[in-house]
Amino acid sequence: METRIALIGIIVEDNASSERINNVLHEYGQYIVGRMGVPYHKRGISVISVIIDASNDVISSLSGKLGMIPHVSTKTVYSKI
């Protein structure tokens, strides 16, 4: 199976969504290379970056599941490698 590196940017506008986000990320944990979360208290949001090494289908599935969580926005950037 061919895999790609991707970065999923996540903006969380309501911390009540955090548990659902963590559950989804845990479900895909075997593909996650690393993640970093930064709370931005001034705006009342959190920003999470997730690096993933997986097939296109897995990356799309993860991004889609995260994007369906209320008060969560995602954007995925794929490497050319």
N, C-alpha and C positions, 0 to 999 in steps of 0.2 A: 504494500500500500504506500503510495506516494504521499508525503506530508509537506506542509508549508508552515512557515513561521508567520504569525499574525499578532497584531496588537489590538486588543479590544479596550477602547476607552469607555468608561462608565461614569455617568454623572447621576448621583443619588440626591434627589431633592427632598426626601423624607426619610429620616433614619429608621422609621418603622419598617421600611423595606429591607433593611440590612439582613435580617434572618433569612428571608427568601433568597436574597442574592448569595449569601454564604452557602445555603443548601445547594443551589444550582452549581456554584463553583466547586463545591465538594464532589458533586456528581461527576464532574469533568476533571477532577484532580489529576488523573493519570496523564493528561495532556498538557497541564499547566507547567510552564517553565518557571514562572515567577509572577508575583503580583505586588503592587504597592498601592496603598490607600492613603489619601491626604484629606483630612477634614479642613474645610475652608469656613471657619466660624463666622467671618464677616458677612458671608452670603448665606450661611445656614445650609450648606451643601457639603457633600463629600465627592472626591474624584478618585476613581480607582483605575489603575492600568493593569491589564492582564496580558502576559506574553504566553502564547500557546503554540505548540508544535503538533499539528494534527492534520487530518484530511480536510478538504474543503467542506465536506458534508458536516463533519464534527464542529468545525469552526462556525459555520452558518447556524447549526443547531444551537450551540451555546449562545451565540450572539442573539438569536431570535428569542430564546427562552428568557434571557436577561431583559431584552427590550419589551417583553410582555408584562413585566412586573410594574405595577403602578408607581409613578413618580420616579422612573428610571429611564434614562436615555443612553443609548449605546451607539458607537461608531467603530467599525472594524477596518483596519489597514492591513493589507497583505504584503508580504515581501515578494520580490521577484524570484527568489531562490526556491 
